[in-house]
Amino acid sequence: MGWLTKTLGMLFSFLFEQEIMSYVPAAAPAGRSPRGSPQISPQASPGLSRANARAPAPYRRDFEAKLRNFYRKLESKGYGQGPGKLKLHIRREHLLEDAFNKIMAASKKDLQKSKLYITFDREEGLDYGGPSREFFFLLSRELFNPYYGLFEYSANDTYTVQVSPVSAFVDNHHEWFRFSGRVLGLALVHQYLLDAFFTRPFYKALLRLPVSLSDLESLDHEFHQSLLWIKENDITDLLDLNFAVTEEVFGQIVERELKLGGNNIRVTEKNKKEYLERIVRWRLERGVAEQTESLVRGFYEVVDPRLVSVFDARELELVIAGTAEIDLLDWRKNTEYRSGYHDNHPVIQWFWHAIEKFTNEQRLRLLQFVTGTSSIPYEGFAALRGSTGPRKFCIEKWGKPNSLPRAHTCFNRLDLPPYPTLDTLYEKLLLAVEETSTFGIE
């Protein structure tokens, strides 16, 4: 692909403010674990009221019903129903080029309303779903491949991708990202899965949802820990920070203010919440904000944002990436245990019994809770990766019988308290699956 070759070999790196990186103390203070093993304090883990903690965990999110309703609304509004046809004649050897030219030439009305017909050059046959399914599979493998410079692997693994800062040097990159958004929208409307998994901030961007400190962990664990330390500790008279950051872009040191006049605004205990919000947004958006906006614009040229807004980021991941059936035997075979747990421990036996009772969607949500994504590598659970390389799913004995489970997504680790009964474990685990935004995720 000549149009992208000039991006190959480019490096696009940034330096964090070294002052911030030094704020995590080498010796962990009371209530915190050593650096490199992120944990939240037991007091902060539950994050729920006592009443909620005692109550049985209701299944609050009926994702399947929500998804059915979403597709009913698409149908009632004529999405993908015709009578017009969006015909894409594709040469396999020029799949990406042909798809780009034809999809970008289509009008917004055709993208939304027309029936989709895919034909491959010199291959006879009508499109009853097979060619379209193959088209989206092959296209997503090409389009979201980090080789071309538009996307890159996240720092957390080598199968979730995100927008790459290097993409700014790709010819016509804004149109390529608008095309990427249109592809996502078409796949969603016509119910075809993509062979691509994205980071959680990516799905939040698609929904135009605000990012949070926890979203930073999968991108930069050390920086996340430093900011987490600032959040959880009184910084009065400890730090010399202002509302500005320095970064290195191709050897050039650039200072950027996080707000107007930020160089002259000192970070204090009183305003550190705003500082953290702004620096997290800067870290997640720098170098990719315009590309992401182009992608989101293309996505909403196909799908009405009001229809998609019914989903949260985790649900949208399940819609776009699919809800593949989880192989429980493979999962259990490739799970490690720590701090006294083992495969024959009663609590572990109850854990797997509870997982057997879960629906596949609930299992995927648990996987999201512990690993940060519902994606499973092609090779299965043995190939799961953490922030520092291959890392299997892990269950560690932690906490008291009345504690709620917590997760460390960088390490694919579930901290599971020694619950006294199967019913208690099931309720607490289901609560973790359903209320992951309220507690226990790092």
Secondary structure, DSSP 8 states (H G I E B T S, - for coil): -TTTGGGTT--------HHHHTTS-SS--TT---TTS----TTTS--S-HHHHHS-------HHHHHHHHHHHHHHTTTT--SSEEEEEE-GGGHHHHHHHHHHHS-HHHHHHSEEEEEETT-----SSHHHHHHHHHHHHHHT-GGGSSEEE-TT-SSEEEE-GGGGGSTTHHHHHHHHHHHHHHHHHTT---S-EE-HHHHHHHTT----GGGGTTT-HHHHHHHHHHHHS--TTT---BSEEEEEETTEEEEEESSTTGGG-B--TTTHHHHHHHHHHHHHHTTTHHHHHHHHHHHHTTS-HHHHTTS-HHHHHHHHH------HHHHHHTEEEETT--TTSHHHHHHHHHHHHS-HHHHHHHHHHHHS-----TT-GGG-EETTEE--EEEEE-S-TTS--EEEGGGTEEEE---SSHHHHHHHHHHHHH-TTTS-B-
